[in-house]
Amino acid sequence: MPNVGIGSLLLIVFVALLIFGPKKLPELGKAAGNTLREFKNATKGLADDEDDDKKKEGNK
């Protein structure tokens, strides 16, 4: 994975401010956080289901 320096991060934030404006950024951050949290919960649920299936097959 490429290293992202401080200069790159500042450039990304500056461009985001220009595109979305300062009032919209907190809303976008909150939406992105909620999306990642839901994705994490869904994948955790899939992994748990897979583990349960393996345990059931092992008990037969």
Protein Blocks (a to p, Z undefined) as FASTA:
>chain_A
ZZddfklmmmmmmmmmmmnopmlmmmmmmmmmmmmmmmmmmmmmmmmmmmmmmmmmmmZZ
